[in-house]
Amino acid sequence: MTKKRYNTKAAKASAPTAGHAPIAAEQFNRANAAWRAQDWLGALALYEAVLALDARMALAQLGRARCLVRLARWMQAREAFAACLRLDAANYSAWLEAGHLCRQMGELQQAAGSYQRAIDVSPARHEAPLAMARVLHQLDQKALASKAFEQAMANAAATDPANLPAEVAQRMGQYLLELGDSLAASQVLRLGLQALQRPTQGSSA
């Protein structure tokens, strides 16, 4: 049986593997390449090989968790996210994606807790407040959901005022439509339309 070969050139240029053994870093690059090729099982095996060489590599645990999510092995994925966060408690992506997994599993309070940790780690980003707004709406905490959505919109406007607020509003509006809350969805989508029409600072009249 021949081993699959992946293009690791892009990964070599950007993989944050400083301080780890060269052989573990090389395996990590191969795992990332397998992930990009959507070879979830192959990537999982390679991330686990990395961890066998260097159990301290938090990003390998994160990659492993992502593969397990793709393979619908949710309890193992949850354990992998926890292992990643034990190594790097400031990993925004791990907190955010652990929240997504909890929400997918129907554990809404745990999802909200993970999203809050992501917000604490990186309060200027928009993804975690948006996810928090969605799960709070599911928990029927609509006032808190509105505050979280407002924070997501504000963060999006600070990052990319021409595009991101409309995208955030569209995503929230679509989610509310899926829940059957057409009134709230129309209000949110109207905000997105207003964001698109609002001239950006410095634009000509």
N, C-alpha and C positions, 0 to 999 in steps of 0.2 A: 504494500500500500504506500503510495507516494504522499509526501507531505505537501499541503497546499502552500504556495508561495504568494506573498502579498507585497505590494509596493509600499515600502516603509520610508521612502524619501521625504515625504511631507511630514511624517511623524517625527523623523530625526531632527527636523529643523525646529520643532516647536514643543516636543514632549518635555514637561517639567520634571526631569528625572535627576537633577543635580543632587549629589549626596548619596546616590544609590549605586550599587554595584553595576559595572558596565554590562555584565551578562543579563542582569535583571532589567536594565534600561532597554537593551536590545529586544528582549522578550516583550516588554511593554509596548514598544513600537510595533512589533508584529501583531500584538493583540489589538491595538488601535486600528491597524490596517484591516484586520479581519472584521472588526466592528463596522468599519466604513463599507466593507464589502457585504454587510448584512449576513455574515456567517456567525450567527449567534453562538452555536455550539463550539465552533472553532475558536472564537474569541474568548468564550468562557474558559476553555481548556488552557488557553495561553495566559489569561489573567491569573488563573490558579497556579500556573507554572511560575509566574512572576512572584506570587505571594509565597510559594515554596522556597524561592531564592531569597526573598526580602519581604518579610511579613510587615515591615513598617511603611510600605508604599500605599498611602491612603487612596491615591488615584486608581491603583489597581483594584482595590476593594470597590471603589465606585464603579469602575468598568464591569467588574463581576456582578454587582447589583443590577446594573442596567441590562446585562445579558439575561439574568434570571427573570427580570420583569418581562423581557421579550419572549422568554420561554414559558411564561405564565407559571413560574415556580415562585409564587408570591411570598410564602413564609421564608424561604431561603433568601429571597431578595431583601426582605425586611431585615433579616439578620446581617446581611452584607452591608446594607446602609448603616446599620448600627455599628458594625465593625469599622467602617470608614470614618464615622463621626467620633469614635473613640480615639482614632489616630489624628483626626483633624476636625475639631469641634467648630471651626470657623469656615467649613466648606459649605458655601451657599447652595451649590447645586445639589449636594447630598440632602440637605434639609428640605429643599423644595421638592425634589423627586421622591423622597420618603413620604412627604405629605401627599403627593399625587397617588402614591401606592396605597396609603391608608384610606384615602377617599375612594379609590377603586375597590377596596376591600369593604367599604361601607363603614369604616371606623372614622366618623366625621370629627369627633372631638380630638382624636389623636392627630388627624390631618391638620386641624387648626393649630394644634400645639407645634407641629413641625413647621408650618408656614410662619408662625410667630417667631420661631428661632431663626428662620431664614431672614425675616425682616430685621431682627436684631443684629444679625451678622452684616447685612448690607441694606441699610434703610433707604438708600437712594434708588434702588432698583424697583421696577414696576411689576415683575412677574409674581412675586410672593404676595403683595397686597391684592392683586387681581385674583389669585387663587384663593386667598383668604375671603375675599368678597363672595366668591362662588360658594364656598363651603358654609359660610355664615348664613347665606340665603337658604341653603338646604336645612340648616339648623333652626330656621325661622327666627333668626336674630337680625331682622332687616335693618334696624338702625345702625348696628355695628357693621353690617354688610355695606351699607351706603358709605360709611366713613372709610372703610377699606378700599372701596372702589374710588372714592375721591382721592385717596392717597396714591392709588395706582395711576390715576389720570394726571395728578400733579407730577409724579416722578417721570411719567412718560413725556410730559410737556417739557420738563427740564432736560431730558435726554435728547429728544428729537421732536420739537414742537410741530413740524410740518407733517409728520407721518404717524408717530406712535400713539398719540391720544385717540385718533380715529380708529386705529387698529385695536387698541384696548377696549374702546366702546363697542366696536363691532363684535369682539369675542364675548364680552359680557352680555351684549344684547342677544346674540345667538344662543348663549347658554340659558338665558331667561326664557326665550321662546321655547327651547326644548323642555323646560319645566312647566310650560303652559301659562307663564305670567306675561301675557302680551302687553299689559299696560306698563309694567316696569320696563319691559324690553323696548317699547316705543320711546320711553323717556330717555333711556340710555343711548339708543341709536340716534336720537335727536342730538344728544350731546356730541356724538361722533361726527355728525354732519356739520354741526357748528364749529367743531375743531378744524375740519377740512376747509371751511369757508373763512375762518379767522386768518387775517394776514399775519405772517411772521414778522418779528421785529426787524426793522431795517428794510422791509420790502417797499416797493414804490406804491403810491396810492393809485 
